[in-house]
Structure formats: C-alpha cells, structure tokens
C-alpha cells in the first residue's frame, strides 16, 4: 500500500474528529509538540536498549517501524494544527538541503 502525505492528512483529521469534535484543536501546539517528542523519545529508548545490549530488549525491526510511524503521524498532526502542508514543507526543505555547498546533491523532490 502506498501512502502520500495528503492521504495521511485526510485520515489523521478524520480520526482526530472521531476522537473529539474539536479535531486537532483539542490540543494546543505545545501539547502536539510534546506528543511528537514523546514518540521520538520512545524510538530513542528502544534504540538505546538495543545498543546497551539489555537481554531480551533489543528492538525488532517491526518495533522500530512502529515508532517511526508514530513519529510521522504526530508530525502530521502538529503540522495540521499549524496549518502546514507537510508534503510541501518536506519537498522544500529536502531541496534546500540538497543545494547546500556541503551536500551539493542534484537530487531533488518534485514540488
């Protein structure tokens, strides 16, 4: 199954409205940002446990994929709250970084 930022946004907003009549406005920007940071923290904690070699706590690929998916989902919810089209923002930033002298890559994302 292929996913676009537009498809994710539509599903995210529908689910947010299913959970609350206020949708993404149920939380302010700082609460959405904290939720996003919490998901990043969960990913980092799984990776930390893996490199520290805690027995039985090394993360599986599926567990890491799940945390990354949570991060993308919360990033889109925060972007929705801020009125940012995440697909447009990612393309613009990717292209900007490709043009930096230290990177100097011809690789660009279509707008």
MINUVO-158539 format. One record per residue (C-alpha): y, z, x; residue in three letters. Coordinates in nm, 3 decimals. Example, Ala and Ser with C-alpha at 12.3 -4.5 7.8 and 13.67 -1.06 7.14 Angstrom:
<sites>
-0.450,0.780,1.230,ALA
-0.106,0.714,1.367,SER
</sites>
This chain:
<sites>
0.000,0.000,0.000,UNK
0.339,-0.097,0.135,UNK
0.642,0.125,0.094,UNK
1.009,0.040,0.101,UNK
1.299,0.282,0.111,UNK
1.401,0.154,-0.234,UNK
1.059,0.233,-0.381,UNK
1.060,0.578,-0.222,UNK
1.410,0.648,-0.358,UNK
1.317,0.547,-0.711,UNK
1.004,0.764,-0.707,UNK
1.185,1.055,-0.541,UNK
1.462,1.051,-0.803,UNK
1.214,1.024,-1.092,UNK
1.018,1.321,-0.959,UNK
1.336,1.521,-0.893,UNK
1.440,1.468,-1.257,UNK
1.088,1.562,-1.372,UNK
1.133,1.894,-1.190,UNK
1.490,1.960,-1.307,UNK
1.736,1.796,-1.545,UNK
1.985,1.813,-1.255,UNK
1.766,1.596,-1.028,UNK
1.884,1.613,-0.666,UNK
2.192,1.801,-0.781,UNK
1.974,2.106,-0.845,UNK
2.039,2.196,-0.479,UNK
2.349,2.156,-0.264,UNK
2.347,1.966,0.066,UNK
2.268,2.274,0.274,UNK
1.957,2.356,0.069,UNK
1.827,1.999,0.102,UNK
1.905,2.010,0.476,UNK
1.718,2.339,0.510,UNK
1.420,2.195,0.323,UNK
1.420,1.899,0.564,UNK
1.448,2.129,0.866,UNK
1.159,2.336,0.731,UNK
0.937,2.028,0.718,UNK
1.035,1.931,1.073,UNK
0.951,2.287,1.176,UNK
0.607,2.263,1.016,UNK
0.534,1.946,1.213,UNK
0.655,2.104,1.537,UNK
0.446,2.415,1.474,UNK
0.130,2.207,1.428,UNK
0.201,2.016,1.748,UNK
0.278,2.339,1.936,UNK
-0.053,2.492,1.831,UNK
-0.229,2.177,1.948,UNK
-0.082,2.177,2.298,UNK
-0.126,2.552,2.337,UNK
-0.493,2.499,2.268,UNK
-0.536,2.753,1.991,UNK
-0.901,2.724,1.895,UNK
-0.951,2.553,1.565,UNK
-0.578,2.497,1.517,UNK
-0.532,2.161,1.686,UNK
-0.371,1.938,1.426,UNK
-0.561,1.646,1.285,UNK
-0.402,1.305,1.261,UNK
-0.406,1.346,0.882,UNK
-0.223,1.680,0.903,UNK
0.045,1.531,1.128,UNK
0.076,1.228,0.900,UNK
0.124,1.460,0.604,UNK
0.404,1.649,0.777,UNK
0.575,1.325,0.880,UNK
0.551,1.204,0.520,UNK
0.712,1.528,0.400,UNK
0.995,1.476,0.651,UNK
1.064,1.122,0.531,UNK
1.053,1.235,0.168,UNK
1.301,1.518,0.223,UNK
1.524,1.296,0.438,UNK
1.542,1.054,0.147,UNK
1.621,1.334,-0.100,UNK
1.903,1.458,0.122,UNK
2.030,1.102,0.162,UNK
2.022,1.059,-0.217,UNK
2.222,1.379,-0.259,UNK
2.476,1.249,-0.005,UNK
2.494,0.904,-0.166,UNK
2.346,0.732,0.139,UNK
2.112,0.434,0.121,UNK
1.857,0.539,0.382,UNK
1.727,0.185,0.436,UNK
2.076,0.054,0.514,UNK
2.151,0.356,0.735,UNK
1.827,0.320,0.934,UNK
1.885,-0.052,0.993,UNK
2.243,0.005,1.107,UNK
2.152,0.290,1.342,UNK
1.846,0.112,1.483,UNK
2.056,-0.196,1.558,UNK
2.333,0.016,1.711,UNK
2.086,0.188,1.945,UNK
1.929,-0.146,2.043,UNK
2.273,-0.263,2.159,UNK
2.340,0.037,2.382,UNK
2.353,-0.056,2.753,UNK
2.077,0.194,2.836,UNK
1.847,0.031,2.580,UNK
1.965,-0.332,2.583,UNK
1.693,-0.448,2.347,UNK
1.708,-0.772,2.149,UNK
1.502,-0.608,1.875,UNK
1.699,-0.575,1.552,UNK
1.619,-0.486,1.194,UNK
1.740,-0.725,0.928,UNK
2.016,-0.585,0.713,UNK
</sites>
